[in-house]
């Protein structure tokens, strides 16, 4: 007995419902994303080369630019700037956020805690000087940074109320143990990584409290720190290389997104 027109339509609807979502549909979803990248040199791509903005060391090899290139969002604003601290993000970067922003990445806190001066102390001074610098930085991270991050995260949410926000952490900079020819002693390397742990744990905790996702840079770079055979962090400027952004930060950021 031939099927009625309505029965044929029902069968067709069922068949279409069973077809998996195509990559074209995924591409359409990405095309509706309005992405703003905020933060410091670890977001801008200092050390990764191929700069679109030399003053802020914004690199085409940095993970925000790589994600935008791969996903084709409706809009991409690369506001991250090398050397930025929390007041710089508040004063110069969050203005790019609005109600239409759907995705925000943010890497900040290292410069606020005295990253540059601490690294200079550990690279060129004694073990005790390195530990004193790390202790001073740690006091700031414990006592002041949480409140400053809370204020920043509140502002980000207020300016981009509909956005998914991913906070990106910092990697361990050095391999621990063994020799590091021309580099830091084993004791200094351990102390620097412990300082990174304190910073990351603080950032992660405040991100969670704000309802933001956290992408941990430490497992992303594991086995590729300075002094390893295949380092993705430059021993010269102590920042991720182009390969570090592509092979570590980009996958970590992508995995932290809600649709992943």
C-alpha positions in Angstrom: 0.0 0.0 0.0 1.5 3.4 -1.0 2.4 5.7 1.9 0.4 8.9 2.3 2.1 12.2 1.7 2.1 13.0 5.5 3.7 9.6 6.3 6.5 10.2 3.7 7.1 13.6 5.3 7.4 12.0 8.7 9.8 9.4 7.6 11.9 12.0 5.9 12.0 14.1 9.1 13.2 11.1 11.1 15.9 10.3 8.5 17.2 13.9 8.6 17.2 13.9 12.4 19.5 10.9 12.5 22.1 12.7 10.3 25.1 13.9 12.4 25.8 17.7 12.5 28.1 18.6 9.7 31.4 20.5 9.9 29.6 23.2 8.0 27.2 23.6 10.9 30.2 23.8 13.3 31.7 26.5 11.1 28.5 28.4 11.2 28.6 28.4 15.0 32.1 29.7 15.0 31.2 32.4 12.6 28.8 33.7 15.2 31.6 34.2 17.8 32.8 37.6 18.7 36.2 37.0 20.4 38.3 39.4 22.4 41.7 38.4 23.7 42.9 40.3 26.8 46.1 40.1 28.8 49.9 40.4 29.0 52.9 39.1 27.0 51.9 35.5 27.5 48.7 36.2 25.6 50.2 38.8 23.1 52.9 36.4 22.0 56.1 38.1 23.1 58.9 35.9 21.8 56.8 34.1 19.2 57.8 36.4 16.3 55.8 37.6 13.3 54.4 40.7 15.1 51.4 42.5 13.8 52.0 45.2 16.5 55.6 45.6 17.7 54.8 48.0 20.5 52.6 45.4 22.2 54.5 42.4 20.7 51.2 41.0 19.3 52.2 38.0 17.4 50.4 36.2 14.6 51.8 33.0 16.2 50.1 33.7 19.5 47.3 31.4 20.6 44.5 34.0 20.2 45.5 34.7 16.6 45.9 31.0 15.9 42.5 30.2 17.3 40.9 33.0 15.3 42.7 31.9 12.1 41.5 28.3 12.6 37.9 29.1 13.5 36.9 32.2 11.6 34.9 34.0 14.2 32.6 36.8 13.2 35.0 39.3 14.9 38.4 39.1 16.6 39.9 41.9 18.7 43.5 41.3 19.8 43.8 43.6 22.8 46.5 41.8 24.8 49.7 43.7 25.2 53.2 42.8 26.3 54.0 44.2 29.8 50.4 44.6 30.7 49.3 44.6 34.4 45.8 44.5 35.8 45.4 48.3 35.7 46.4 48.3 32.0 43.7 45.7 31.2 41.2 47.8 33.0 42.3 51.0 31.5 43.2 50.0 27.9 41.7 46.6 27.1 38.3 46.0 28.6 36.8 48.8 26.5 36.8 46.3 23.6 34.2 44.2 25.5 30.4 44.7 25.0 27.1 42.9 25.1 27.9 41.3 21.7 31.1 39.7 22.9 30.7 35.9 23.2 34.2 34.8 23.9 37.0 36.3 26.1 40.5 34.9 26.8 42.6 36.5 29.6 46.1 36.0 30.8 47.2 38.4 33.6 48.8 38.5 37.0 52.5 37.7 36.2 53.7 41.3 35.8 51.6 42.5 38.7 53.5 40.0 41.0 56.9 41.3 39.7 57.7 38.6 37.2 60.5 40.6 35.4 62.4 41.7 38.5 62.1 38.3 40.1 63.5 36.5 37.1 66.4 38.9 36.9 67.2 38.2 40.6 67.0 34.4 40.0 69.1 34.5 36.8 71.9 36.8 37.9 71.9 36.8 41.7 72.4 34.3 44.5 70.1 31.6 45.6 69.1 33.6 48.7 68.4 36.7 46.5 66.3 34.6 44.2 64.3 33.2 47.2 63.8 36.7 48.7 62.4 38.0 45.4 60.1 35.0 45.2 59.0 35.5 48.8 58.2 39.1 48.1 56.2 38.1 45.0 54.5 35.4 47.0 53.3 37.8 49.6 51.7 40.0 46.9 50.1 36.9 45.3 48.6 35.8 48.6 47.6 39.2 50.1 46.8 41.5 47.2 46.3 39.7 43.9 43.1 37.9 44.8 41.2 41.1 45.4 42.6 42.7 42.3 41.6 39.7 40.2 38.1 39.7 41.7 37.7 43.4 40.7 39.0 42.7 37.2 36.8 39.6 36.7 33.8 41.5 37.9 34.4 44.3 35.4 34.9 41.7 32.6 31.6 40.1 33.4 29.8 43.4 33.6 31.1 44.6 30.2 30.6 41.2 28.5 27.6 39.7 30.3 27.0 37.0 27.6 30.6 35.9 27.0 32.3 32.7 27.8 35.5 33.7 29.6 38.6 31.5 29.7 41.5 32.5 32.0 44.8 31.1 30.8 47.5 30.2 33.4 51.3 30.3 33.2 53.6 27.3 32.6 56.4 26.0 34.7 59.4 27.7 33.1 62.1 25.2 33.9 62.7 21.5 34.0 63.4 20.4 37.6 66.3 18.3 38.5 69.3 17.3 36.5 71.7 19.6 34.7 70.8 22.9 32.9 73.9 24.0 31.2 74.1 27.8 31.1 70.8 28.0 33.0 69.7 28.2 36.6 70.8 25.8 39.4 68.4 23.0 40.3 67.5 24.7 43.5 66.6 28.0 41.7 64.5 26.1 39.1 62.5 24.4 41.8 61.9 27.7 43.6 60.8 29.5 40.4 58.3 26.7 39.6 57.0 26.7 43.1 56.3 30.4 42.7 54.5 29.6 39.5 52.4 27.1 41.4 51.3 29.7 43.9 50.5 32.2 41.2 48.5 29.7 39.1 46.6 28.3 42.0 45.6 31.8 43.1 44.4 32.8 39.6 42.6 29.5 39.1 40.8 29.9 42.4 39.6 33.4 41.6 38.6 32.4 38.1 36.4 29.6 39.5 34.8 32.0 42.0 33.9 34.3 39.1 32.4 31.4 37.1 35.2 31.5 34.5 37.0 28.5 33.0 40.7 28.1 33.7 43.2 26.6 31.2 46.3 25.4 33.1 49.5 26.1 31.3 51.6 23.7 33.4 50.4 20.4 32.0 50.2 22.0 28.5 54.0 22.7 28.6 55.0 19.6 30.6 58.2 18.1 29.2 58.9 21.2 27.1 60.2 23.6 29.7 63.6 25.4 29.6 66.4 22.9 29.9 64.5 20.1 28.2 65.6 18.6 24.9 62.6 20.1 23.1 61.8 23.4 24.9 58.8 25.4 23.9 59.8 28.3 26.2 62.8 30.5 25.2 65.7 30.6 27.6 66.5 34.1 26.3 63.3 35.9 27.1 61.5 33.3 29.3 58.4 33.3 27.1 56.6 30.7 25.0 57.9 30.2 21.5 55.7 30.0 18.4 55.7 26.2 18.9 54.7 26.7 22.5 51.7 28.7 21.5 50.7 26.3 18.8 51.4 23.0 20.6 50.6 23.9 24.2 48.6 27.1 24.7 46.3 26.7 21.7 45.2 23.1 22.6 44.8 24.1 26.3 42.6 27.1 25.4 40.6 25.1 22.9 40.0 22.3 25.4 38.8 24.7 28.0 36.0 26.0 25.8 32.5 24.8 26.7 31.8 23.2 23.3 35.0 21.1 23.4 
